Amino acid sequence: RGTQPNFVAVRSAMLKQPLLDEAPKEDGWMYVRLFATVISVSLGSSLQFGFATGSLNNLEQIVPDALAAAGNPINIAKWAFINSCFSIGGLIGSYGCVIPLAILGRKNTLLVTNAFVFLSSALMYFGTNWLMLVAGRVCIGVVAGVAQMVAGSYMTEIAPIGIRGSVGVCSQVGIVIGIAFANFLTAPSFHTFGTPERWRYVFLFPSFFSLFQLCVLPFCPESPSFLIKSKGSHLALDTLKKLHREASAAAHMNNLRQQMQEGGNKGDDMSVMDLLMATSLRKQVAVGIVIKIGVQFSGIDAIFYYSTLMFRHAGVSDPQLATTLLSLVNLTMTFIAMAIMEKAGRRLLIMVTWCGMCSGFFAIFLASCLGEEFNIVPLFMSNIQVVAMVLIIISFAVGVGNVEGFIISEIMPVYAKDTLMSIGQPLNWIANLTVSTFFPIIFQALGRNAYLIFVGLTFFFGWFTFTRLPETKGKTIAQVTKDFENY
């Protein structure tokens, strides 16, 4: 009895938030392993998502002209379908990777997926009709679907809790680097590959990033969350010691064991039906699903896929250059988000997203209405639309654009995390498919009124976040679960 307070003190100390500097460094390669894993996953998987998202935006006239010259002309509906087949592939990838994840783990699943990158590059490079481009977009979509399921969770699972948010943001950094790089390569103003003669070379670049991942990732550690379920706690702890200092590894391992005990200690994930019926996790499930679909229905994909079309409608003289500069703003703000993630918190940054995007879309509608309908300083109103689009990108990048990739890992225990991802990520891709397919058609029919749809949706998502999501920054799963009781 006399030693009980000491035991409680030790256990309490183990549950504190572990930071990188909590104990003397035992392994000089610790930072190298963490850095190599993050860079390999970000550039080899997440970047593929971003590159595919932005690669056709500036080519919205060049590719149809090239197909027409080959005797295979397409209309706007077929162009929208080529774009949206990326989402179909993403849906296939997010559903199809569930079993490989359970058998192969995070790392090996990402490695195997590179086969689809090489196939996509070949189809896009050699494709002379729209069906080959459709197949190429589906293949790279599969890669993106797997990356969305795996990359953010993988990186947060290997990171010490004190830098978990910043490491999780690296997945989004890879995505926005991919978007910016694709826009740069395809903008005619930069005289790179945005020409009728050279546009096909753009689609060889994803293969180079896959080769980089195939050279680096095999030497990186597997996710401890996967290892404790499939290989046991001993191997999971050994892996944690290669990535964390001793106190951090012990605390992380203690949390994983606690989560496994809560899940029945079988090492199996919950079934979808069990998760949906679990009253203790119902609020977390709702939050995870709404954030996953909210990212797409916020209207951000309309910008990522069709900003060049939007800028041309707004009367911008060089819409491809404007799109490229917009992606650079997105990239810059993502790095800023990485710096402030552990200070501002997840909940506040998500609220900044919804408020900023709602205001931005309404500003575009209002400026378009005043400039075109009432002819009030049209040039100034055109510039206001560009500024509003920048506001939308900034708002998205500092908040939900970064948090969405790892928020499920912060609100769900290890035995339910992959199950919720298997629900939320396919819904995310269905929403992506809906926006990418129908926005150009709706925009052609409704004009500026199409922006009001996103005004209403972002307002709803803001209300939902404010009333349903607690702060998760620097908290264990047990602490977050307790906080959900107040929402």
C-alpha positions in Angstrom: 0.0 0.0 0.0 2.9 2.3 0.8 4.1 2.0 -2.8 0.8 2.7 -4.5 1.2 6.4 -4.8 4.6 5.8 -6.6 2.9 3.4 -9.0 0.2 5.9 -9.8 2.8 8.6 -10.3 4.8 6.5 -12.7 1.6 5.5 -14.6 0.6 9.2 -14.8 4.0 10.2 -16.0 3.7 7.6 -18.8 0.4 9.1 -20.0 1.8 12.6 -20.3 2.2 14.0 -23.8 5.6 12.8 -25.1 7.9 15.2 -26.9 11.1 14.6 -28.8 13.3 16.1 -26.1 11.8 14.3 -23.0 14.9 12.0 -22.5 18.5 11.8 -23.7 18.8 10.6 -27.2 19.6 6.9 -27.5 19.8 6.4 -31.2 21.5 8.8 -33.6 19.5 7.5 -36.5 16.1 8.2 -34.9 15.5 11.6 -36.7 16.8 10.2 -39.9 14.3 7.3 -39.9 11.4 9.7 -39.1 12.5 12.2 -41.7 13.1 9.5 -44.4 9.6 8.0 -43.8 7.8 11.3 -43.9 9.6 12.5 -47.1 9.2 9.2 -48.9 5.4 9.0 -48.1 4.8 12.7 -48.8 6.6 12.8 -52.2 6.0 9.2 -53.3 2.3 9.0 -52.4 0.7 12.3 -51.3 2.4 14.2 -54.1 0.8 11.8 -56.6 -2.6 12.9 -55.4 -1.8 16.6 -55.8 -0.1 16.2 -59.2 -3.1 14.3 -60.6 -5.5 16.9 -59.2 -3.7 19.8 -60.9 -2.3 18.3 -64.0 -5.3 18.8 -66.3 -6.4 22.2 -65.0 -4.2 24.3 -67.3 -4.6 21.8 -70.1 -8.3 22.3 -70.4 -7.9 23.6 -74.0 -4.7 21.9 -75.1 -5.7 18.3 -74.5 -9.1 18.5 -76.2 -7.4 20.2 -79.2 -4.8 17.4 -79.3 -7.5 14.8 -79.3 -9.4 16.6 -82.0 -6.2 16.7 -84.1 -5.9 12.9 -83.7 -9.5 12.6 -85.0 -11.1 12.1 -81.5 -12.8 15.3 -80.6 -14.5 15.6 -77.2 -17.1 18.0 -75.7 -17.3 19.5 -72.2 -19.2 16.5 -70.8 -16.4 14.1 -71.9 -13.7 16.5 -70.5 -15.5 16.6 -67.2 -15.7 12.8 -67.2 -12.0 12.5 -67.9 -11.4 14.7 -64.9 -13.9 13.0 -62.7 -12.5 9.5 -63.5 -9.7 10.4 -61.1 -12.3 10.3 -58.4 -13.6 6.9 -59.6 -10.1 5.6 -59.2 -9.9 7.1 -55.8 -13.1 5.4 -54.8 -11.7 2.1 -56.0 -8.4 2.6 -54.2 -10.0 3.6 -50.9 -12.2 0.6 -50.9 -9.7 -1.8 -52.4 -6.9 -1.1 -50.0 -8.8 -2.2 -46.9 -7.8 -5.9 -47.2 -4.2 -5.2 -48.2 -3.8 -2.8 -45.3 -4.9 -5.5 -42.9 -2.5 -8.0 -44.4 0.5 -6.0 -45.7 0.4 -3.0 -43.4 0.8 0.7 -44.3 4.3 0.6 -45.8 3.9 -2.4 -48.1 0.5 -1.2 -49.3 2.0 2.1 -50.5 4.9 0.2 -52.2 2.6 -2.1 -54.1 0.4 0.8 -55.3 3.3 2.3 -57.3 2.5 -0.2 -60.1 -0.6 1.9 -60.9 1.5 5.0 -61.2 3.6 3.4 -64.0 0.5 2.2 -65.7 -1.1 5.6 -65.5 2.0 7.3 -66.9 2.0 5.0 -69.9 -1.7 5.5 -70.7 -1.6 9.2 -70.4 1.6 9.5 -72.4 0.5 7.2 -75.3 -3.2 7.9 -75.2 -4.7 9.3 -78.4 -8.4 8.9 -77.5 -10.4 9.9 -74.5 -10.9 6.3 -73.3 -7.2 5.8 -72.8 -7.1 9.1 -70.8 -10.0 7.8 -68.8 -8.1 4.6 -67.9 -5.0 6.6 -67.0 -7.0 8.9 -64.7 -8.6 5.9 -63.0 -5.2 4.3 -62.4 -3.7 7.4 -60.8 -6.9 7.8 -58.9 -6.4 4.4 -57.3 -3.0 5.7 -56.1 -4.6 8.8 -54.7 -7.3 6.8 -53.0 -4.7 4.6 -51.3 -2.6 7.6 -50.3 -5.6 9.3 -48.7 -6.4 6.2 -46.7 -2.8 5.6 -45.6 -0.4 8.5 -45.8 -1.8 10.9 -43.1 -2.5 8.1 -40.7 0.9 6.4 -41.3 2.8 9.5 -40.5 0.8 10.5 -37.4 1.1 6.9 -36.1 4.9 7.0 -36.2 5.3 10.5 -34.8 5.7 11.5 -31.2 2.5 13.2 -29.9 4.1 16.5 -29.4 4.8 16.9 -33.2 2.0 14.7 -34.4 0.0 17.5 -36.0 3.0 19.0 -37.8 4.0 15.6 -39.1 0.5 14.8 -40.2 0.4 18.1 -42.2 3.3 16.7 -44.3 0.7 14.6 -46.2 -1.1 17.8 -47.2 2.3 19.4 -48.0 3.0 16.6 -50.5 -0.5 17.2 -52.1 -0.1 20.9 -52.5 3.5 20.6 -53.8 2.1 18.2 -56.4 -0.7 20.7 -57.4 1.8 23.6 -57.6 4.3 21.5 -59.6 1.7 20.3 -62.0 0.4 23.8 -62.6 3.9 25.1 -63.1 4.7 22.4 -65.7 1.5 23.0 -67.6 1.3 26.9 -67.6 2.2 28.2 -71.0 3.7 31.4 -69.5 6.6 29.3 -68.0 7.4 27.7 -71.4 7.8 24.2 -69.9 5.3 21.5 -71.0 2.1 23.5 -71.4 2.1 23.3 -75.2 0.4 21.1 -77.8 3.7 19.5 -78.6 5.0 18.7 -75.1 2.0 18.2 -72.8 2.3 14.5 -72.7 5.7 14.6 -71.0 4.0 16.0 -67.9 2.6 12.6 -67.1 6.0 10.9 -66.9 6.9 12.9 -63.7 4.8 10.8 -61.4 6.9 7.7 -62.3 10.1 9.5 -61.1 8.5 10.1 -57.7 7.5 6.5 -57.5 11.0 5.4 -58.2 12.2 7.6 -55.3 9.7 6.0 -52.9 10.7 2.5 -54.1 14.3 3.2 -53.3 13.7 4.7 -49.8 10.5 3.4 -48.2 11.5 -0.3 -48.0 14.2 0.8 -45.4 11.7 2.7 -43.3 9.7 1.4 -40.2 6.2 0.1 -40.3 3.4 1.7 -38.4 3.3 0.7 -34.7 -0.5 0.7 -34.8 -0.4 -2.0 -37.5 2.3 -4.0 -35.8 0.6 -4.2 -32.4 -2.5 -5.7 -34.1 -0.7 -8.1 -36.4 2.7 -8.8 -34.9 2.3 -8.2 -31.2 3.4 -5.5 -28.7 7.1 -6.6 -28.7 7.7 -5.7 -32.3 5.6 -2.5 -32.0 7.7 -1.4 -29.1 11.0 -2.1 -30.9 9.8 0.0 -33.8 8.7 2.9 -31.5 12.2 2.9 -29.9 13.7 3.5 -33.4 11.5 6.5 -33.8 11.0 8.0 -30.3 13.1 8.7 -27.2 12.6 6.1 -24.5 10.0 8.0 -22.4 8.0 8.8 -25.6 8.1 5.2 -26.8 7.0 3.9 -23.5 4.1 6.4 -23.3 3.1 5.7 -26.9 3.1 2.0 -26.3 1.1 2.3 -23.1 -1.6 4.2 -25.0 -1.7 1.6 -27.8 -2.1 -1.2 -25.2 -4.9 0.6 -23.5 -6.7 1.1 -26.8 -6.3 -2.6 -27.6 -7.7 -3.6 -24.3 -10.7 -1.4 -24.9 -11.3 -3.1 -28.2 -11.2 -6.6 -26.7 -7.4 -7.1 -27.1 -8.1 -9.4 -30.2 -5.9 -7.4 -32.6 -8.8 -7.2 -35.0 -10.5 -4.0 -36.3 -14.1 -3.4 -35.6 -16.5 -4.3 -38.3 -18.4 -1.5 -40.0 -21.7 -2.7 -38.4 -20.1 -2.8 -35.0 -18.7 0.6 -35.4 -22.0 2.1 -36.5 -23.8 0.4 -33.6 -21.2 1.5 -31.0 -22.9 4.3 -29.0 -19.6 5.3 -27.3 -18.1 6.2 -30.7 -21.2 7.6 -32.5 -20.2 11.2 -32.1 -16.6 10.6 -33.4 -18.1 8.6 -36.4 -20.3 11.6 -37.3 -17.5 14.1 -37.0 -15.1 12.0 -39.1 -17.6 11.4 -41.9 -18.8 15.1 -42.1 -15.2 16.4 -42.2 -14.3 13.8 -44.9 -17.2 14.8 -47.2 -17.0 18.5 -46.2 -13.6 18.8 -47.7 -15.0 18.0 -51.1 -18.4 19.7 -50.9 -16.7 22.9 -49.6 -16.0 23.7 -53.3 -12.3 23.4 -53.1 -12.2 20.8 -55.8 -14.1 23.1 -58.1 -11.1 25.4 -57.8 -8.4 22.7 -58.0 -10.0 21.2 -61.1 -11.5 24.2 -62.9 -9.9 27.4 -61.6 -8.6 28.2 -65.1 -12.2 28.0 -66.4 -13.3 30.3 -63.5 -10.5 32.8 -64.1 -11.4 32.9 -67.8 -15.0 33.5 -66.9 -13.9 36.4 -64.5 -12.0 38.0 -67.4 -8.4 37.3 -66.2 -6.0 37.9 -69.0 -3.7 34.9 -68.2 -5.9 32.3 -66.4 -3.2 29.6 -66.5 -0.7 31.8 -64.8 -3.4 32.9 -62.2 -4.0 29.2 -61.5 -0.3 28.5 -61.0 0.0 31.5 -58.6 -3.0 30.3 -56.7 -1.4 26.9 -56.2 1.7 28.7 -54.9 -0.5 30.5 -52.4 -1.9 27.2 -51.4 1.6 25.8 -50.9 2.8 28.8 -48.9 -0.2 28.7 -46.5 0.3 24.9 -46.0 3.8 25.5 -44.7 2.4 28.3 -42.4 -0.3 25.9 -41.2 2.5 23.4 -40.3 4.2 26.0 -38.2 1.0 27.0 -36.3 -0.7 23.6 -36.1 0.5 22.8 -32.6 -0.2 26.3 -31.3 -3.6 27.2 -32.7 -5.2 23.8 -32.4 -7.3 21.8 -34.9 -10.7 23.0 -34.0 -9.9 26.7 -34.4 -8.2 26.2 -37.7 -11.1 24.2 -39.1 -13.4 27.0 -38.1 -11.2 29.5 -39.9 -11.6 27.3 -43.0 -15.4 27.3 -43.1 -15.7 31.0 -42.2 -13.1 32.1 -44.8 -14.5 29.8 -47.6 -18.1 30.9 -47.0 -17.1 34.6 -47.2 -14.9 34.0 -50.2 -17.6 32.2 -52.3 -20.1 34.9 -51.4 -17.7 37.6 -52.4 -17.1 36.0 -55.8 -20.9 35.8 -56.3 -21.4 39.4 -55.2 -18.5 40.8 -57.3 -19.6 38.9 -60.4 -23.2 40.2 -59.9 -22.1 43.8 -59.5 -19.6 43.8 -62.3 -21.5 41.8 -64.9 -25.2 42.5 -64.1 -25.0 46.1 -63.0 -21.7 47.1 -64.8 -20.2 48.6 -61.7 -16.4 49.0 -62.2 -16.1 45.6 -64.0 -12.3 45.5 -63.9 -12.2 46.1 -60.2 -14.9 43.5 -59.6 -12.9 41.0 -61.6 -10.0 41.6 -59.4 -12.2 41.2 -56.3 -13.1 37.7 -57.6 -9.4 36.8 -57.9 -8.8 38.1 -54.3 -11.8 36.1 -53.0 -10.5 33.0 -54.7 -7.1 33.5 -52.9 -9.0 33.9 -49.6 -10.7 30.6 -50.3 -7.4 28.9 -50.9 -5.8 30.4 -47.8 -8.7 29.5 -45.6 -8.7 25.9 -46.9 -4.9 25.5 -46.6 -4.6 26.7 -43.0 -7.3 24.5 -41.7 -9.3 21.6 -42.9 -7.1 21.0 -45.9 -4.3 19.9 -43.5 -6.4 18.5 -40.6 -8.6 16.3 -42.7 -5.8 13.8 -43.4 -5.2 12.9 -39.8 -8.2 14.0 -37.7 -9.6 10.4 -37.6 -6.3 9.2 -36.1 -6.7 11.7 -33.3 -10.4 11.0 -32.5 -10.6 7.2 -33.0 -9.0 4.3 -31.0 -6.6 2.0 -32.8 -9.2 -0.8 -33.2 -11.7 1.5 -34.9 -9.5 3.9 -36.8 -9.2 1.9 -40.1 -12.9 1.0 -40.0 -13.9 4.6 -39.9 -11.4 5.4 -42.7 -12.9 2.7 -44.8 -16.3 4.5 -44.4 -15.2 8.1 -44.6 -12.6 7.9 -47.4 -15.0 6.4 -50.0 -17.6 9.0 -49.1 -14.9 11.6 -49.6 -14.2 10.3 -53.1 -17.9 10.1 -54.0 -18.2 13.8 -53.0 -15.1 14.5 -55.1 -16.6 12.7 -58.0 -19.9 14.6 -57.7 -18.1 18.0 -57.6 -15.7 17.2 -60.4 -18.3 15.8 -62.7 -21.2 18.2 -62.2 -19.6 21.6 -61.4 -18.6 22.5 -65.0 -22.1 21.5 -66.2 -23.8 23.4 -63.3 -21.5 26.4 -63.8 -22.3 26.5 -67.5 -26.1 26.4 -66.6 -26.2 28.7 -63.6 -23.2 30.9 -63.9 -22.3 32.9 -60.8 -25.3 31.4 -58.9 -23.4 28.1 -58.7 -21.2 29.7 -56.0 -24.2 30.1 -53.7 -24.3 26.3 -53.3 -20.9 26.4 -51.7 -21.9 29.4 -49.5 -24.7 27.3 -48.0 -22.6 24.1 -47.6 -19.6 25.8 -45.9 -22.0 27.6 -43.5 -23.4 24.3 -42.5 -20.0 22.7 -42.0 -18.9 25.6 -39.9 -22.0 25.2 -37.6 -21.4 21.5 -37.4 -17.7 21.9 -36.4 -18.5 24.6 -33.8 -21.1 22.4 -32.1 -19.7 18.9 -32.5 -15.9 18.8 -32.5 -13.7 19.2 -29.4 -10.1 20.2 -29.6 -7.7 17.3 -30.1 -4.3 19.0 -30.1 -1.8 17.3 -27.8 -4.4 14.9 -26.3 -4.5 11.1 -26.0 -7.4 9.2 -27.4 -8.8 8.7 -23.9 -8.8 12.5 -23.3 -10.5 13.2 -26.6 -13.1 10.5 -26.0 -13.9 12.2 -22.6 -14.1 15.6 -24.3 -16.7 14.3 -26.8 -19.1 13.7 -23.9 -19.6 17.5 -23.7 -20.6 17.9 -27.4 
